[in-house]
Amino acid sequence: MKVVLSKRHEQANCCWCEKERECVTVTFSDGFIKQGSLCWKCLQTAYKVRSLHSGQASSEPESSQA
């Protein structure tokens, strides 16, 4: 997973917590968030959530047909 930070904003509405804070424009390579403004705290949370979700998807056993 790749995360691109493209712009810093002194004041913007965070798309995660919906508060006006210092934010960055973020794009996750897997399409989780595209060009969204996130504050630093929510960026960390979003990265952790996406990392956990990616890890669970790869650790799920494949269904076997009997």
Secondary structure, DSSP 8 states (H G I E B T S, - for coil): --EEEEEEEEEEE-TTT--EEEEEEEEETTSSSSSEEEEHHHHHHHHHHHHHHHHHHHHS------
